[in-house]
Amino acid sequence: MTRSLRLATRGSDLAVKQAATVADALATRRREVETRTVETRGDRIPDALIHELGRTGAFVRSLDEEVLAGDADLAVHSLKDVPTEGIDDLVIAGVPERGPAGDVLVTPAGRDLDDLDPGSVIGTASLRRTAQIKAARPDLEVEPIRGNVDTRIEKLLAPELQREHEARMEAQSEAKGEAGGEENAADAADDEDDREFEATVEEWFDSLSELERAAMEREVESEYDGLVLAEAGLARSGLLEEVPTVRLERGEFVPAAGQGAIAVVAADPDVIDAVRSAVDHPRTRVETTVERTILAELGGGCIAPIGINAIVQGSYVHTTVRVLSQDGTEEVAETRDLDIERYGQDARAFGRDLADRGADELIERARKRSDEDD
């Protein structure tokens, strides 16, 4: 007898692709997987930044409620979005093998962070990334940006592409004498700002990627010189090769707890067992458990700039934590090797030590600021 599992996911392209990898891993000749999309609170507030959407998992709760109500058997989340407090009766049944955990800088020309001009504008929706950028380059401007991965990249690329299109249209118009005849066209060709284009406007447009063409149609209120995004999100969206990227060093740009990993939650014991045997990756489970244990101990959630990254290295879990003030001027940071035989215990102790060293004060300050903004 064939059994069907109902899998709940958000409807964004990235979420659907993540869910598809889980569905493929779970599907067998005797088990079908039906994917259904659910609109979450985070999806219904497109102009709000992540930290303004509440502390209970704006992109998570609606999916979890589908499982608790019996309308779905399991739900797929980006693990970094899952609150450490959890919901009664739900279990993170599976954590598939992690993708790239770090962040990348995306710029139209592929520039490194150190090469950006003072005053350059970097877009991000993350408090953590904002604080880390300010700490590394206080001379840069950091502006909020929201939307799916492709939407953000389109906003980055749009102004330059649109200016390029306009310049090509003007050059083509002048070449045809529409700007005042051949004499004016020749004079315009001598201007310093004018360029000669070998391809026609149509040929140039045809050479653009689908992403670039979509950017051409986008209205943009704010211009950005670069974006800081999760590498895993770009890779899973199929966009990593579409835009120039530079990896940011993970010791400085410490990722969010669980970044790059997927969580599969379920309530039914049989479903939990099926998910665990099909998709759970032991190394990823250890690394993300360390990260989430420290985050839970600190209690910062998404209201404070906290980066936590753990990497299994033989008999140790190499763990880096960086807690910053929101303006990036203060921080409590440490790297420690945790014994893999007692990683949970060591992770809790690490979190307590960081709190005692002042991390709790930075987090409390961020919490008060968040409360004031509500």
C-alpha positions, 0 to 999 in steps of 0.5 A, a space after each residue: 500500500 502506498 502512503 502519501 506524506 503531505 509536506 508544507 512549505 512557503 511559496 517562494 522559489 527558494 523555499 519550494 526548491 528546498 522542499 523539493 530536495 526533501 521530497 525527493 529524499 523521502 519519496 520511494 516506490 511505497 511513499 509519495 510526497 505531496 508538496 503544498 504551499 502555505 502563506 506565512 505571516 512573513 510573506 504577508 508583510 513584504 515591507 517589514 524587515 526580519 527583526 520587525 516581524 516578531 520573535 516567534 518565527 514569522 516564516 515558520 509558525 504558519 507551517 508548523 500550525 499546518 502540521 499540528 492541525 493535521 493538515 500536513 505531515 511535515 514542514 520544511 524551514 530554513 533552520 536559521 528561521 526556526 526559533 530555539 524555543 520550539 513548539 510543543 509536540 513538534 520535533 526537528 525530525 531531520 536536518 539534511 546535509 548543510 549547504 555553504 554556511 557563510 555570507 557573500 558580497 554581491 556587487 555588479 563588478 565582483 568587488 571585495 568589501 575592502 575595495 568598495 569606495 567610502 560611502 558605498 551603500 550595502 543592502 541587507 535585511 539582517 541585524 547581524 550583517 548590518 553590525 558586522 559590515 559596520 564593524 568591518 567598514 564603518 565608512 560604508 552606508 548600510 540600508 535595509 532591503 527586503 524580498 526574495 533572493 532574486 528580487 534583491 539582486 534585481 534591485 541591485 542590478 536594475 539602476 546600472 542596467 537601466 542607465 546602460 539601456 538609456 545610453 544605448 538608446 540615445 546612441 542609436 537614436 543619434 546614429 539614425 539622425 533622430 537627434 538633429 541630423 548627421 552633423 549633430 550625431 557627429 558632434 555628439 560622438 565627440 562628447 566625452 560621455 558618449 560611447 560607441 556600441 558595436 551591438 544594437 539595443 536589441 542585440 544587447 538586450 538579447 544577450 542579457 540573462 533572464 535575471 538581468 532582463 527582469 531587473 530592467 523592468 523593476 522600479 527601484 527607489 534606492 540604489 545599492 552598490 552591493 548586497 550581503 546574502 547567504 551563499 546557500 540561498 544563492 546556490 539553491 536558487 540557482 543564482 550563484 553563477 549568475 552574479 559576481 560574488 566574493 565570500 566573506 571570511 567566516 571568522 569575521 562575518 560569522 553566520 547566523 546559527 543554522 545558516 545554510 541548513 534545512 529543518 524538517 519538522 514533524 509530530 507523528 512518531 512514524 513520520 519522524 522516524 521516516 524523516 530521520 532515516 531518510 534525510 538526517 545528516 549526523 555531522 550537520 545535526 551536531 554542528 547546528 545543535 551546537 549553534 542553536 544551543 548557544 543561541 538559546 543560552 544567550 536568548 538573543 533570537 533575531 533581536 540582536 546581532 549574533 553570529 554562531 558557527 560550528 564546524 566538526 573537526 575530528 574529535 572537536 567542534 570548532 565554534 566561533 561566536 560573535 555578539 555585537 552592538 547594533 552599531 558594530 562598535 562593541 562586541 563579545 567574541 570568542 572561538 573555542 573547541 568543544 569536545 564532540 563527546 559532550 558537545 551539548 554540555 560544552 555548548 551550554 557552558 560556552 553560551 553562559 561564559 559569553 553571557 557573563 563576559 557581557 554578551 547578555 548586556 549587548 542583547 538586553 540593550 538590543 531587546 530594549 531598543 526592539 521594544 521601543 520600536 514596537 
